Amino acid sequence: MLLTLANLVGGLVLLLLGGHWVVTGASGLARRFGVSPLVVGLTVVAFGTSAPELAVNLVAAFRGEGTLSFGNIVGSNLANIGLILGTAALVRPLVIKSRLIGREVPLMLLATAGLLVMGFDSVFRGGVNVIDRSEGILLLLLFGVFIYWTGWAIRRRQKPDALLEQSVGKSAEAPEGFPGCAACMLRTIAGLAGLAAGGYLTVRGAAVMAELLGVPTEIIGLTVVAVGTSLPELVASVMAAYRGATDLAVGNIVGSNIFNLLFIMGTTATVRPVEVPPRGHYDLVALAVMSLLLVPFALSNRRRIVRWQACVLIVLWVGYSAWRLAG
C-alpha cells in the first residue's frame, strides 16, 4: 500500500512539474521566434495548465482504463467549481465581469450539456453509454471554434487581455546561466518527459489503489487524481484572489473547465472511446447542477460570488465526493 501511495504521489508531483516546465519552455521558445502573446496564451499556456489531466487521460486511454479518464475529467471540473472556486471566494469575494457572463460561462454550460447528452447513449440512442471517436472529434472541432472565437474577440477589442497577460507572465524568461533557446528547449523536453512518466505512475498507482481499497477506478479518478491534477488551477486562482485579481480567478476556472471538456475529453475519446461507468450519470448530472449554479451566483450580490456562496460550493463538493466514496 505504501508503494502504491508513493507511486501515486510521485506521479502527481511529476505531472505538476512537467506541466510547469512545458509552459515555461514552450512559451519561451514561442516568444523568441516572434509568436504573439495572444497565441502563446491561447495555446501553450492553456495546454500547460491542463497538461496533468491530459497526460493522465492519454496514459489511461492507452492502458484501457477508460473509466479512470472519465472520472478524472468530470472530477477535475467538479473540483474546479466546488473546491477551487469556493476556496478562492473565501479568500476574497469574486467580482464577475460581464465578459465572463456573456462569453465563457455560456460556453462552459454548452460544453457541459453536450457531454451530458453524449453520456446518455442508453436514453437517446439505445446503445452502450460511451463517448466514442466521432463524439471526440466533434468535441475537438468545438474546441477549435472556441479558440478562434476567443482570439477574434480579444483582437476586436484592440486591448490587452488581462487573463492572457497574467497567464503568460514571465514564462518566456530563460533561466539564469543558460543560453536562451537551449534552456527553453531543455525545459520543454524535460516537461514532456515528466508528464509522460508522471501520467504512467499516476494511472498505475490509481488502478492498484482502487483494487486494494475495493472501489471502482473512476472513484479514485473522481477524487484523488482529480484534486491532484487540479492543483495548478487551485494555486493560480487562490493567488489571483489574494492579489485582488478576482476576474483572473474566475476566468482561470471557467477556461480550465472548457479546456477539459472539449480538448482533453475530445483527445482522449479520439484515441480510445471513453466508457461511462455504471454510476457515471450521477457525476454528469452533478457537474451540470454545479455549473448551472454559477449563473444565479454570478448575477446576484452585484455580480459577486461572496463567502456564503463559496461555503455552499465547498459543502456541495465535499458532500458529493463523500457520497461517491461511500457508495
ABEGO torsion letter per residue (X at the ends): XAAAAAAAAAAAAAAAAAAAAAAAAAAAAAAAAGBBAAAAAAAAAAAAAAAAAAAAAAAAAAAGBAAAAAAAAAAAAAAAAAAAAAAAAAABBBBBBAAAAAAAAAAAAAAAAAAAAAABAAAAAGBBBBBBAAAAAAAAAAAAAAAAAAAAAAAAAGBBBAAAAAAAEAAABBBBGBBAAAAAAAAAAAAAAAAAAAAAAAAAAAAAAAAAAGBBAAAAAABAAAAAAAAAAAAAAAAAAAAGBAAAAAAAAAAAAAAAAAAAAAAAAAABBBBBBAAAAAAAAAAAAAAAAAAAAAABGGGBBBAAAAAAAAAAAAAAAAAAAAX
